[in-house]
Amino acid sequence: QVQLAESGGGLVQAGGSLILSCAASGSSFRFDDMGWYRQAPGKQRELVATIFSGGSTNYADSVKGRFSISRDSATNTVDLQMNSLKPEDTAVYYCNARTYVPGLRTYWGKGTQVTVSS
């Protein structure tokens, strides 16, 4: 059974940095896309960043220039470097992974809390 486990969340002051990491277990295959989503209290879960199998990336406008996503496809790990954090970045951050062959399968981690104090 594939499991994703996030780590690296915590409390940080505005302007600070955090690195989130996600490691997969129970998988004998490589994921196509990996990424990070977040959900703030009372809000819908939203995409933060995605890194595709070819290495290209996609970011939410709200984090462009501040966050950076990277992955190690060989080990099925994905990291999110978060700089210049703002209070509005406070949320539970979820790791996400997808495969497309033979059919779409989506996997989620349980989430890690990031709290940015002003």
C-alpha positions as a printed Julia matrix, in Angstrom:
118×3 Matrix{Float64}:
   0.0    0.0     0.0
   1.41   3.35   -1.05
   1.8    5.87    1.73
   3.06   9.44    1.62
   4.55  10.97    4.76
   5.18  14.69    5.15
   7.66  16.26    7.53
   9.12  19.67    8.25
   6.09  21.68    9.27
   6.06  23.92   12.29
   5.81  27.45   13.62
   7.82  30.21   12.02
   7.79  33.99   12.1
   6.77  36.0     9.06
   9.71  36.36    6.72
  11.17  33.05    7.8
  11.74  29.82    5.92
  10.75  26.18    6.17
  11.44  23.07    4.13
   8.72  20.46    3.78
   9.66  16.96    2.71
   7.52  14.08    1.53
   8.63  10.48    1.26
   6.71   7.63   -0.3
   6.69   4.09    0.94
   5.14   0.91   -0.38
   5.7    1.91   -3.97
   7.73  -0.07   -6.5
   7.05   2.43   -9.28
   7.9    6.06   -9.91
   5.21   8.68   -9.72
   4.49  10.84  -12.73
   3.64  14.09  -10.96
   4.3   15.1    -7.39
   3.23  18.21   -5.61
   1.99  20.1    -2.61
  -1.46  21.37   -1.73
  -2.6   23.33    1.3
  -5.8   23.93    3.17
  -6.36  26.83    5.51
  -9.17  26.8     8.09
 -12.51  27.43    6.43
 -11.04  27.29    2.93
 -10.84  24.74    0.17
  -7.7   22.77   -0.49
  -5.61  24.55   -3.1
  -2.64  23.73   -5.25
   0.67  25.15   -4.08
   3.16  23.61   -6.49
   3.56  20.68   -8.84
   6.62  19.11  -10.38
   6.05  16.94  -13.42
   7.89  13.84  -14.53
  10.0   15.83  -16.97
  11.05  18.28  -14.28
   8.89  21.24  -15.22
   7.08  23.0   -12.42
   3.89  24.9   -11.77
   3.2   27.27   -8.88
   0.22  29.06   -7.48
   0.5   32.79   -8.14
   0.49  33.46   -4.41
   3.76  31.58   -3.87
   5.69  32.32   -7.08
   9.13  33.65   -6.34
   8.97  32.5    -2.72
   8.49  28.72   -2.88
  10.52  26.16   -4.77
   9.63  22.53   -5.4
  12.1   19.77   -6.14
  11.99  16.01   -6.38
  14.13  12.9    -6.44
  12.35  10.55   -8.8
  14.58   7.64   -7.91
  13.43   7.73   -4.3
   9.95   9.19   -4.86
  10.58  12.15   -2.6
   9.49  15.73   -3.08
  10.52  18.83   -1.16
   9.05  22.29   -0.87
  11.39  25.12    0.07
   9.32  27.97    1.47
  10.93  31.39    1.86
   9.6   34.81    2.86
   6.69  33.16    4.59
   3.58  35.2     5.28
   0.78  34.69    7.81
  -1.54  33.84    4.91
   0.65  30.82    4.18
  -0.64  29.27    7.39
  -2.33  25.99    6.49
  -2.07  22.24    6.57
   0.18  21.22    3.71
  -0.47  17.95    1.91
   1.83  15.95   -0.29
   0.29  14.64   -3.5
   1.47  12.12   -6.06
  -0.1   10.85   -9.28
   0.42   8.12  -11.8
  -1.29   7.97  -15.2
  -0.5    4.48  -16.45
  -2.43   2.24  -16.6
  -4.96   4.67  -15.17
  -5.03   7.81  -13.05
  -4.21   7.14   -9.42
  -3.85   9.88   -6.86
  -2.19   9.55   -3.48
  -2.27  11.92   -0.51
  -0.29  12.33    2.65
  -1.94  13.08    5.98
  -0.66  16.64    6.06
   1.7   18.75    8.11
   0.8   22.01    9.84
   2.59  25.2     8.9
   1.88  28.22   11.05
   3.34  31.64   10.26
   3.09  34.23   13.0
   3.01  37.94   12.29
